[in-house]
């Protein structure tokens, strides 16, 4: 796990204006965003995918380095992600 927090990562990747619109950009409420920032492991797979896309970083980085989604992402979800990456690289 990184010493940098998920919030610090997001702030380093987005402008202040985009950071303020983050809940809207992710399609979630401000309350849900606060919960994700405080407890990244509770994020859903869709939330991890959306944030990775918005930040232009790999989903695996959010999961492995920041623990995002660890309580909700199943092994079959991981298999799907691995297959998706393998298909894109082929």
C-alpha positions as CSV (number, residue, x, y, z in Angstrom):
1,X,0.0,0.0,0.0
2,X,1.1,3.5,-0.7
3,X,1.7,6.2,1.9
4,X,-0.1,8.6,-0.4
5,X,-3.8,8.5,0.3
6,X,-6.4,8.0,-2.4
7,X,-7.6,11.6,-1.9
8,X,-4.0,12.8,-2.5
9,X,-3.7,10.8,-5.7
10,X,-7.0,12.2,-7.0
11,X,-6.0,15.8,-6.1
12,X,-2.6,15.3,-7.9
13,X,-4.3,14.0,-11.1
14,X,-7.3,16.5,-11.3
15,X,-7.6,20.2,-11.5
16,X,-9.4,21.9,-8.6
17,X,-12.4,22.5,-10.7
18,X,-12.6,18.8,-11.7
19,X,-12.0,17.7,-8.1
20,X,-15.0,19.8,-7.0
21,X,-17.2,18.0,-9.7
22,X,-15.9,14.6,-8.8
23,X,-19.1,13.1,-7.4
24,X,-20.9,14.3,-10.6
25,X,-18.2,13.0,-12.9
26,X,-18.3,9.6,-11.1
27,X,-22.1,9.5,-11.0
28,X,-22.2,9.2,-7.2
29,X,-23.3,11.5,-4.3
30,X,-20.9,13.6,-2.2
31,X,-21.6,11.3,0.7
32,X,-20.6,8.2,-1.3
33,X,-17.4,10.0,-2.4
34,X,-16.6,10.8,1.2
35,X,-17.1,7.1,2.2
36,X,-14.8,5.9,-0.7
37,X,-12.1,8.4,0.3
38,X,-12.3,7.3,4.0
39,X,-12.7,3.6,3.3
40,X,-11.5,2.8,-0.3
41,X,-11.8,-0.9,0.3
42,X,-15.6,-0.5,0.4
43,X,-15.8,0.9,-3.2
44,X,-17.7,-1.2,-5.8
45,X,-16.1,-2.5,-9.0
46,X,-17.9,0.1,-11.1
47,X,-16.6,2.9,-8.9
48,X,-13.1,1.6,-9.2
49,X,-13.4,1.3,-13.0
50,X,-14.9,4.8,-13.3
51,X,-12.3,6.4,-11.1
52,X,-9.4,4.7,-13.0
53,X,-10.9,5.9,-16.3
54,X,-11.3,9.4,-15.0
55,X,-7.7,9.5,-13.7
56,X,-6.2,7.7,-16.7
57,X,-4.6,5.1,-14.5
58,X,-4.7,1.3,-14.3
59,X,-7.5,-0.3,-12.3
60,X,-4.9,-2.6,-10.8
61,X,-3.1,0.4,-9.3
62,X,-6.2,1.5,-7.4
63,X,-6.8,-2.0,-6.1
64,X,-3.3,-3.0,-5.2
65,X,-1.8,0.3,-4.2
66,X,-4.8,2.0,-2.5
67,X,-6.9,-1.1,-1.6
68,X,-9.8,0.3,-3.5
69,X,-12.7,-2.2,-3.7
70,X,-11.0,-5.0,-1.8
71,X,-14.1,-5.7,0.2
72,X,-16.4,-5.9,-2.8
73,X,-14.4,-7.1,-5.8
74,X,-14.7,-10.9,-6.2
75,X,-12.3,-13.3,-7.7
76,X,-14.6,-13.7,-10.8
77,X,-14.4,-9.9,-11.1
78,X,-10.6,-10.1,-11.1
79,X,-10.7,-12.9,-13.7
80,X,-12.9,-10.7,-15.9
81,X,-10.5,-7.8,-15.5
82,X,-7.5,-10.0,-16.4
83,X,-9.3,-11.4,-19.5
84,X,-10.2,-7.8,-20.5
85,X,-6.6,-6.6,-20.3
86,X,-5.4,-9.7,-22.1
87,X,-7.9,-9.2,-24.9
88,X,-6.9,-5.5,-25.3
89,X,-3.2,-6.4,-25.5
90,X,-3.8,-9.2,-28.1
